[in-house]
């Protein structure tokens, strides 16, 4: 595989050290990736700070054009980016291709937005105007489940608003991000966009840094709390998109054969490594057996293999730490429920676990109460709708949820009572750049996507004039 470098102050530079990046489908080292020192992190922040005044003063029309050029570059290099993504992340090549093209779509969407001045009042005695000003240097911390897609949630709105960036991808999936940085290095003025990678040892230095004005973080709730505490010292703005233990509620009028495929995909996309995936499924007792049967059929038919192989539907878990964690959930499933599909690791190299369906399990087990972030779905029985809603809401998380029913009015009523930032009806994981996205409770702070997400990268300034 090719060499990878950081992008600091417009130059491609080697890391102070190197670190291995492992292919999760083979457990073999793909490449030695550059690893940044704290000095290199400080250089990146200094470059972003120096570039900020000129970039903030650049007309938004010019910033928009450069973001579109970046989208065109992503599209032109989609095949290369997707292949790197599959090798480091594990997902099937078709999914990696879709993620890469989705990334370009987010860039194009944000480039279509504007930040107009808004007149709040224009009266005889007073005129009040509201402006959206850039914040300064943004620190963007990216997780390993969707390295390119989640980058596109942060980078284009931050740039459009006039900010400069320092991006830190996850240490197990830095390669596609660094390749992207190389491809766009000559598009933006030097210092506007900077990429480094670490071994999970520079996050605190970034969130503490006095010259970073905002942290946009996607990752676990536990780490998000640390980011929040660290950012508090300098009163940084923060956007936190954190963990979820999303509930799916299947009402008694749902048709199991009709909804099973949507539920399965909502639970097992990216081998369950999705913050918004269905993590608990509540099914009415009258259709419980049939629903379990349909899900088992889908689980047993799923093709689990190396993401580079044609026909693969689900790849491996992304890293050994997550693999070991999910194996612990399998132990809990066998102890507290009945495993009716999957349930074992695959006897081959790589972090492979077949999609697992667990029935006859209830709250109080780790698999139900915690976020598994893997291909294991507990299916819980309920007898009363109010009971199902209460049980679905009995969690510290509130990222997403879904309701499955043949009666939209009834489903809408249930959806309105679920405590989550996004609730779908008869679907799950339907996301688009123009639809705001954010979590409730311990699932995060702030909003991403849409105009609301763009505004999160700005400072509201009010100019109040006497007449």
Order of alpha helices (4+ residues) and beta strands (2+ residues): beta-beta-beta-beta-alpha-alpha-alpha-alpha-beta-beta-beta-alpha-beta-alpha-beta-alpha-beta-alpha-beta-beta-alpha-beta-alpha-alpha-beta-beta-alpha-beta-alpha-beta-beta-alpha-beta-beta-beta-alpha-beta
